[in-house]
Amino acid sequence: MQTLAPITRKVLRARDAAEYLGISVSALRNLAQTRLPAFSVTTGRKVWLVSDLDNYLSQCSGRAITAAPANPWDKILADRQAQVSQNLSG
């Protein structure tokens, strides 16, 4: 049986976006008026792009937000699997 890759959400609703940033929903709504705009996917439903939230965090911290693996061994394993595949193919 084939397994599907997990879905990575690209947008978050207000509660999830606020939690992602570590702030309250009301603080998020205040930011949405000036610095962190949301957009509507349906009438009355606003969402925030995860990439916009990451950019905002980068601006606030002065550091880039990177997608580092949660476990450093994951990268080592992926590199090793790539080497093995390359050796087997040629």
DRENTORKOL-3810 file (N, C-alpha, C; in nm, 4 decimals):
REM DRENTORKOL-3810
@n.u->0.0833; n.v->-0.1179; n.w->0.0000; ca.u->0.0000; ca.v->0.0000; ca.w->0.0000; c.u->0.0878; c.v->0.1243; c.w->0.0000
@n.u->0.0531; n.v->0.2174; n.w->-0.0836; ca.u->0.1306; ca.v->0.3400; ca.w->-0.0966; c.u->0.0832; c.v->0.4425; c.w->0.0062
@n.u->0.1763; n.v->0.5096; n.w->0.0714; ca.u->0.1383; ca.v->0.6122; ca.w->0.1677; c.u->0.1511; c.v->0.7489; c.w->0.1032
@n.u->0.0634; n.v->0.8383; n.w->0.1414; ca.u->0.0646; ca.v->0.9737; ca.w->0.0881; c.u->0.1525; c.v->1.0631; c.w->0.1739
@n.u->0.2138; n.v->1.1598; n.w->0.1090; ca.u->0.2938; ca.v->1.2570; ca.w->0.1825; c.u->0.2007; c.v->1.3439; c.w->0.2667
@n.u->0.2451; n.v->1.3861; n.w->0.3837; ca.u->0.1594; ca.v->1.4722; ca.w->0.4654; c.u->0.1353; c.v->1.6055; c.w->0.3966
@n.u->0.0175; n.v->1.6592; n.w->0.4168; ca.u->-0.0179; ca.v->1.7884; ca.w->0.3583; c.u->0.0397; c.v->1.8975; c.w->0.4462
@n.u->0.1086; n.v->1.9906; n.w->0.3849; ca.u->0.1616; ca.v->2.1054; ca.w->0.4558; c.u->0.0705; c.v->2.2236; c.w->0.4259
@n.u->0.0098; n.v->2.2772; n.w->0.5299; ca.u->-0.0828; ca.v->2.3879; ca.w->0.5119; c.u->-0.0089; c.v->2.5130; c.w->0.4688
@n.u->-0.0655; n.v->2.5824; n.w->0.3725; ca.u->-0.0068; ca.v->2.7061; ca.w->0.3213; c.u->-0.0725; c.v->2.8290; c.w->0.3827
@n.u->-0.1944; n.v->2.8117; n.w->0.4358; ca.u->-0.2658; ca.v->2.9223; ca.w->0.4988; c.u->-0.3166; c.v->2.8792; c.w->0.6360
@n.u->-0.3344; n.v->2.9785; n.w->0.7235; ca.u->-0.3858; ca.v->2.9527; ca.w->0.8575; c.u->-0.4984; c.v->3.0503; c.w->0.8883
@n.u->-0.5988; n.v->3.0019; n.w->0.9600; ca.u->-0.7053; ca.v->3.0883; ca.w->1.0075; c.u->-0.6549; c.v->3.1680; c.w->1.1270
@n.u->-0.7329; n.v->3.2650; n.w->1.1712; ca.u->-0.6878; ca.v->3.3604; ca.w->1.2731; c.u->-0.6331; c.v->3.2917; c.w->1.3983
@n.u->-0.7068; n.v->3.1968; n.w->1.4527; ca.u->-0.6637; ca.v->3.1315; ca.w->1.5772; c.u->-0.5304; c.v->3.0595; c.w->1.5578
@n.u->-0.5178; n.v->2.9877; n.w->1.4456; ca.u->-0.3939; ca.v->2.9133; ca.w->1.4191; c.u->-0.2783; c.v->3.0073; c.w->1.3870
@n.u->-0.3064; n.v->3.1150; n.w->1.3135; ca.u->-0.2015; ca.v->3.2121; ca.w->1.2800; c.u->-0.1511; c.v->3.2815; c.w->1.4057
@n.u->-0.2431; n.v->3.3177; n.w->1.4958; ca.u->-0.2040; ca.v->3.3815; ca.w->1.6212; c.u->-0.1186; c.v->3.2865; c.w->1.7054
@n.u->-0.1594; n.v->3.1606; n.w->1.7130; ca.u->-0.0818; ca.v->3.0619; ca.w->1.7880; c.u->0.0559; c.v->3.0432; c.w->1.7253
@n.u->0.0621; n.v->3.0402; n.w->1.5927; ca.u->0.1884; ca.v->3.0251; ca.w->1.5203; c.u->0.2851; c.v->3.1372; c.w->1.5582
@n.u->0.2314; n.v->3.2604; n.w->1.5715; ca.u->0.3145; ca.v->3.3754; ca.w->1.6055; c.u->0.3362; c.v->3.3896; c.w->1.7557
@n.u->0.2561; n.v->3.3186; n.w->1.8354; ca.u->0.2679; ca.v->3.3291; ca.w->1.9797; c.u->0.2020; c.v->3.4543; c.w->2.0351
@n.u->0.0957; n.v->3.5004; n.w->1.9699; ca.u->0.0249; ca.v->3.6204; ca.w->2.0135; c.u->-0.1241; c.v->3.5887; c.w->2.0231
@n.u->-0.2008; n.v->3.6836; n.w->2.0751; ca.u->-0.3453; ca.v->3.6643; ca.w->2.0856; c.u->-0.4123; c.v->3.6916; c.w->1.9505
@n.u->-0.5332; n.v->3.6447; n.w->1.9364; ca.u->-0.6089; ca.v->3.6680; ca.w->1.8131; c.u->-0.6345; c.v->3.8172; c.w->1.7953
@n.u->-0.6639; n.v->3.8886; n.w->1.9032; ca.u->-0.6880; ca.v->4.0332; ca.w->1.8904; c.u->-0.5606; c.v->4.1059; c.w->1.8463
@n.u->-0.4443; n.v->4.0630; n.w->1.8957; ca.u->-0.3181; ca.v->4.1233; ca.w->1.8508; c.u->-0.2953; c.v->4.0944; c.w->1.7023
@n.u->-0.3293; n.v->3.9739; n.w->1.6590; ca.u->-0.3168; ca.v->3.9394; ca.w->1.5175; c.u->-0.4082; c.v->4.0290; c.w->1.4328
@n.u->-0.5307; n.v->4.0486; n.w->1.4779; ca.u->-0.6247; ca.v->4.1335; ca.w->1.4026; c.u->-0.5750; c.v->4.2776; c.w->1.3966
@n.u->-0.5104; n.v->4.3256; n.w->1.5028; ca.u->-0.4507; ca.v->4.4598; ca.w->1.4991; c.u->-0.3371; c.v->4.4658; c.w->1.3969
@n.u->-0.2543; n.v->4.3625; n.w->1.3944; ca.u->-0.1460; ca.v->4.3570; ca.w->1.2958; c.u->-0.2008; c.v->4.3507; c.w->1.1537
@n.u->-0.3133; n.v->4.2830; n.w->1.1378; ca.u->-0.3726; ca.v->4.2672; ca.w->1.0048; c.u->-0.4164; c.v->4.4010; c.w->0.9465
@n.u->-0.4415; n.v->4.4988; n.w->1.0308; ca.u->-0.4839; ca.v->4.6298; ca.w->0.9829; c.u->-0.3677; c.v->4.7095; c.w->0.9252
@n.u->-0.2451; n.v->4.6782; n.w->0.9679; ca.u->-0.1318; ca.v->4.7599; ca.w->0.9249; c.u->-0.0154; c.v->4.6815; c.w->0.8654
@n.u->0.0280; n.v->4.5768; n.w->0.9324; ca.u->0.1546; ca.v->4.5130; ca.w->0.8941; c.u->0.1442; c.v->4.3727; c.w->0.8395
@n.u->0.0360; n.v->4.3049; n.w->0.8638; ca.u->0.0264; ca.v->4.1642; ca.w->0.8284; c.u->-0.1103; c.v->4.1356; c.w->0.7657
@n.u->-0.1281; n.v->4.1764; n.w->0.6416; ca.u->-0.2605; ca.v->4.1649; ca.w->0.5809; c.u->-0.3052; c.v->4.0200; c.w->0.5593
@n.u->-0.4343; n.v->4.0011; n.w->0.5747; ca.u->-0.4979; ca.v->3.8718; ca.w->0.5481; c.u->-0.5718; c.v->3.8826; c.w->0.4158
@n.u->-0.6196; n.v->3.7715; n.w->0.3672; ca.u->-0.7058; ca.v->3.7751; ca.w->0.2494; c.u->-0.8208; c.v->3.6784; c.w->0.2695
@n.u->-0.9261; n.v->3.6984; n.w->0.1935; ca.u->-1.0463; ca.v->3.6163; ca.w->0.2076; c.u->-1.0460; c.v->3.5040; c.w->0.1065
@n.u->-1.0731; n.v->3.3846; n.w->0.1550; ca.u->-1.0881; ca.v->3.2705; ca.w->0.0646; c.u->-1.2354; c.v->3.2458; c.w->0.0355
@n.u->-1.3212; n.v->3.2837; n.w->0.1288; ca.u->-1.4656; ca.v->3.2826; ca.w->0.1105; c.u->-1.5201; c.v->3.4038; c.w->0.1852
@n.u->-1.6445; n.v->3.4335; n.w->0.1661; ca.u->-1.7039; ca.v->3.5476; ca.w->0.2336; c.u->-1.6921; c.v->3.5322; c.w->0.3845
@n.u->-1.6312; n.v->3.6312; n.w->0.4475; ca.u->-1.6188; ca.v->3.6308; ca.w->0.5920; c.u->-1.5103; c.v->3.5413; c.w->0.6494
@n.u->-1.4321; n.v->3.4743; n.w->0.5657; ca.u->-1.3269; ca.v->3.3844; ca.w->0.6147; c.u->-1.1915; c.v->3.4385; c.w->0.5708
@n.u->-1.1172; n.v->3.4937; n.w->0.6663; ca.u->-0.9843; ca.v->3.5467; ca.w->0.6358; c.u->-0.8787; c.v->3.4456; c.w->0.6753
@n.u->-0.7733; n.v->3.4430; n.w->0.5976; ca.u->-0.6604; ca.v->3.3541; ca.w->0.6247; c.u->-0.5299; c.v->3.4307; c.w->0.6041
@n.u->-0.4248; n.v->3.3760; n.w->0.6614; ca.u->-0.2914; ca.v->3.4330; ca.w->0.6478; c.u->-0.2007; c.v->3.3279; c.w->0.5860
@n.u->-0.1168; n.v->3.3704; n.w->0.4923; ca.u->-0.0184; ca.v->3.2803; ca.w->0.4334; c.u->0.0909; c.v->3.2504; c.w->0.5361
@n.u->0.1276; n.v->3.1251; n.w->0.5485; ca.u->0.2347; ca.v->3.0865; ca.w->0.6402; c.u->0.3637; c.v->3.1574; c.w->0.5996
@n.u->0.3865; n.v->3.1710; n.w->0.4714; ca.u->0.5081; ca.v->3.2401; ca.w->0.4248; c.u->0.5081; c.v->3.3866; c.w->0.4695
@n.u->0.3907; n.v->3.4535; n.w->0.4714; ca.u->0.3835; ca.v->3.5908; ca.w->0.5216; c.u->0.4125; c.v->3.5959; c.w->0.6713
@n.u->0.3630; n.v->3.4971; n.w->0.7447; ca.u->0.3905; ca.v->3.4913; ca.w->0.8881; c.u->0.5391; c.v->3.4713; c.w->0.9133
@n.u->0.6016; n.v->3.3841; n.w->0.8346; ca.u->0.7466; ca.v->3.3615; ca.w->0.8474; c.u->0.8241; c.v->3.4886; c.w->0.8142
@n.u->0.7821; n.v->3.5588; n.w->0.7088; ca.u->0.8488; ca.v->3.6847; ca.w->0.6723; c.u->0.8363; c.v->3.7877; c.w->0.7840
@n.u->0.7183; n.v->3.7955; n.w->0.8448; ca.u->0.6975; ca.v->3.8882; ca.w->0.9554; c.u->0.7900; c.v->3.8536; c.w->1.0722
@n.u->0.7998; n.v->3.7256; n.w->1.1058; ca.u->0.8895; ca.v->3.6836; ca.w->1.2137; c.u->1.0354; c.v->3.7162; c.w->1.1800
@n.u->1.0718; n.v->3.6986; n.w->1.0553; ca.u->1.2086; ca.v->3.7322; ca.w->1.0126; c.u->1.2361; c.v->3.8802; c.w->1.0292
@n.u->1.1387; n.v->3.9625; n.w->0.9898; ca.u->1.1559; ca.v->4.1074; ca.w->1.0038; c.u->1.1671; c.v->4.1473; c.w->1.1501
@n.u->1.0841; n.v->4.0886; n.w->1.2343; ca.u->1.0864; ca.v->4.1229; ca.w->1.3777; c.u->1.2166; c.v->4.0797; c.w->1.4442
@n.u->1.2654; n.v->3.9630; n.w->1.4080; ca.u->1.3835; ca.v->3.9085; ca.w->1.4750; c.u->1.5147; c.v->3.9523; c.w->1.4108
@n.u->1.5075; n.v->3.9957; n.w->1.2850; ca.u->1.6296; ca.v->4.0308; ca.w->1.2145; c.u->1.7074; c.v->3.9098; c.w->1.1668
@n.u->1.6426; n.v->3.7926; n.w->1.1717; ca.u->1.7063; ca.v->3.6683; ca.w->1.1271; c.u->1.6148; c.v->3.5969; c.w->1.0293
@n.u->1.6740; n.v->3.5226; n.w->0.9405; ca.u->1.5959; ca.v->3.4464; ca.w->0.8437; c.u->1.5336; c.v->3.3249; c.w->0.9107
@n.u->1.4107; n.v->3.2962; n.w->0.8723; ca.u->1.3433; ca.v->3.1749; ca.w->0.9174; c.u->1.3759; c.v->3.0673; c.w->0.8152
@n.u->1.4385; n.v->2.9603; n.w->0.8588; ca.u->1.4748; ca.v->2.8531; ca.w->0.7664; c.u->1.3969; c.v->2.7272; c.w->0.7997
@n.u->1.3817; n.v->2.6441; n.w->0.7006; ca.u->1.3111; ca.v->2.5174; ca.w->0.7189; c.u->1.4122; c.v->2.4088; c.w->0.7529
@n.u->1.4714; n.v->2.4187; n.w->0.8704; ca.u->1.5682; ca.v->2.3185; ca.w->0.9145; c.u->1.4939; c.v->2.1939; c.w->0.9586
@n.u->1.5492; n.v->2.0777; n.w->0.9336; ca.u->1.4829; ca.v->1.9567; ca.w->0.9802; c.u->1.4712; c.v->1.9575; c.w->1.1325
@n.u->1.3621; n.v->1.9046; n.w->1.1824; ca.u->1.3398; ca.v->1.9012; ca.w->1.3262; c.u->1.4436; c.v->1.8133; c.w->1.3948
@n.u->1.4862; n.v->1.7093; n.w->1.3261; ca.u->1.5829; ca.v->1.6166; ca.w->1.3810; c.u->1.7060; c.v->1.6184; c.w->1.2900
@n.u->1.8237; n.v->1.6548; n.w->1.3395; ca.u->1.9421; ca.v->1.6618; ca.w->1.2538; c.u->1.9770; c.v->1.5277; c.w->1.1887
@n.u->1.9339; n.v->1.4179; n.w->1.2483; ca.u->1.9611; ca.v->1.2873; ca.w->1.1897; c.u->1.8813; c.v->1.2663; c.w->1.0614
@n.u->1.7689; n.v->1.3372; n.w->1.0450; ca.u->1.6897; ca.v->1.3251; ca.w->0.9228; c.u->1.7718; c.v->1.3658; c.w->0.8004
@n.u->1.8487; n.v->1.4740; n.w->0.8122; ca.u->1.9325; ca.v->1.5187; ca.w->0.7006; c.u->2.0436; c.v->1.4181; c.w->0.6728
@n.u->2.1044; n.v->1.3656; n.w->0.7761; ca.u->2.2105; ca.v->1.2666; ca.w->0.7592; c.u->2.1552; c.v->1.1432; c.w->0.6890
@n.u->2.0383; n.v->1.0971; n.w->0.7320; ca.u->1.9755; ca.v->0.9808; ca.w->0.6694; c.u->1.9411; c.v->1.0083; c.w->0.5236
@n.u->1.8849; n.v->1.1262; n.w->0.4955; ca.u->1.8487; ca.v->1.1611; ca.w->0.3577; c.u->1.9723; c.v->1.1670; c.w->0.2692
@n.u->2.0815; n.v->1.2242; n.w->0.3188; ca.u->2.2064; ca.v->1.2302; ca.w->0.2423; c.u->2.2594; c.v->1.0903; c.w->0.2145
@n.u->2.2539; n.v->1.0044; n.w->0.3150; ca.u->2.3034; ca.v->0.8672; ca.w->0.2992; c.u->2.2193; c.v->0.7898; c.w->0.1984
@n.u->2.0863; n.v->0.8073; n.w->0.2051; ca.u->1.9992; ca.v->0.7399; ca.w->0.1095; c.u->2.0261; c.v->0.7886; c.w->-0.0326
@n.u->2.0543; n.v->0.9165; n.w->-0.0481; ca.u->2.0860; ca.v->0.9715; ca.w->-0.1809; c.u->2.2164; c.v->0.9109; c.w->-0.2332
@n.u->2.3161; n.v->0.8933; n.w->-0.1450; ca.u->2.4430; ca.v->0.8327; ca.w->-0.1860; c.u->2.4219; c.v->0.6885; c.w->-0.2297
@n.u->2.3436; n.v->0.6138; n.w->-0.1540; ca.u->2.3182; ca.v->0.4743; ca.w->-0.1877; c.u->2.2462; c.v->0.4660; c.w->-0.3214
@n.u->2.1452; n.v->0.5487; n.w->-0.3419; ca.u->2.0717; ca.v->0.5483; ca.w->-0.4689; c.u->2.1649; c.v->0.5804; c.w->-0.5851
@n.u->2.2523; n.v->0.6778; n.w->-0.5643; ca.u->2.3452; ca.v->0.7164; ca.w->-0.6702; c.u->2.4411; c.v->0.6013; c.w->-0.7012
@n.u->2.4893; n.v->0.5326; n.w->-0.5979; ca.u->2.5798; ca.v->0.4193; ca.w->-0.6188; c.u->2.5111; c.v->0.3051; c.w->-0.6923
@n.u->2.3858; n.v->0.2805; n.w->-0.6614; ca.u->2.3117; ca.v->0.1707; ca.w->-0.7269; c.u->2.2797; c.v->0.2006; c.w->-0.8717
@n.u->2.2582; n.v->0.3297; n.w->-0.9030; ca.u->2.2189; ca.v->0.3654; ca.w->-1.0401; c.u->2.3379; c.v->0.3798; c.w->-1.1338
@n.u->2.4552; n.v->0.3898; n.w->-1.0840; ca.u->2.5632; ca.v->0.4058; ca.w->-1.1793; c.u->2.6921; c.v->0.4117; c.w->-1.1177
END
